[in-house]
């Protein structure tokens, strides 16, 4: 955990938050206020955001491809990873019954 909030620089009430971004899943240290208001950090460049995603994958011990595959199969409605691959990029959530396409997940995240 960093010594300050990645969004506002605050130094108290800090916690590590996992975030889903257009370039992948990453974690960052946020203060309670920024986490509650969803004031997420600005990475300054796409390369900085990608680097944070790669760092997160390394921390978890997975490759970027493995992380992308897991993210692709997660239900956007209830966030369950208990999904059924219907083929051609279509999935059905076994938990809530929602049907979605891979493209829907990538656009909404």
N, C-alpha and C positions, 0 to 999 in steps of 0.2 A: 504494500500500500504506500502511495506517495504521501509526502508531508503536507500537501495542499490540494484543494479541489481543482480538478482539471478544467473546470468551467469558469469559476469566479475567483479562485485563489484563496478561499477561506481555509483556515487551519483547524477548525473544530468541527465536531460531529461528522467525521469522515468515515466513509465505508467504500468498499470496492463494489462497483456496479457492472453488470454484464449488459452490453448493449448490442442490438442488431442494427447494423448500418447498411447502406447500399453496397458497400464493398465486403461485408462479412461481419462476423460476430467478434467483439473485442471487449476488453474490460478496462475501466478507468476508475480512479478515485474521485468520488463526488461527495460534496457536503449534503446534509439532509435537505436543505432548501432547494438546491439544484436537482436533486433526485426527485423530490416531490413535484416540482414544477416542470420536470423533464427538460431542464436547461442543460443540454448536452455540450460537451467540449467541441470547440472548433479546432480541427487539426492543422489548418493552415494550407494544406495541400492534399491532393488525392494520394500522393506517395506517402505522406505521413500517416494517413488513415490506413492504407494498405500495410504499412510497416507495423502498425498497432495490431492489425488482424493477424499478421504472421507471428508476431510476438505472443499473442494469445494462443495460437495453435501450438506453438512450441511449448508454452507453459502447460498445455493440456496433454502434450505428447501425441498429437495427431498432425497429419498433413493438412494443408489448405484444401486439397481435394476431398479428404475425408470429412472435414468440417463443412464444406459446401454441400456434400451429399446428405449429411445429417440435417442441415438447415433446409434443404430443398424438400425433404420429406416431412417437415413439421407443419402441423395444421395451423393456418393463420387465425382460425376462429378461437381455438382453445389452447393452442401451443403444445398439444400432445404430439409425441413422436410415434404413437401407435397408429400408423396409417397403412393403408392397403394400396399398393401400386396397381392401378387399373390399366396401365400401359399408355404410351404416347404422351407422357407428361401429366396424365390425370391421376389424382389420388383421392381416396376417401378416408376420412378419419373414422377409426373404429370406436373412438370415445364419444364424439358428438354427432357423427353422421355427416358432417360437412363434406362437400366435394369441392376440390380445387385443382387448379393447374399449376405446374411449376412456374409458369410465367406470372401467375397471380401472386405467388409467394415472393418472387424477386421484386416485383413492382411495389408491393405493399410494405415491404420491410424498410 
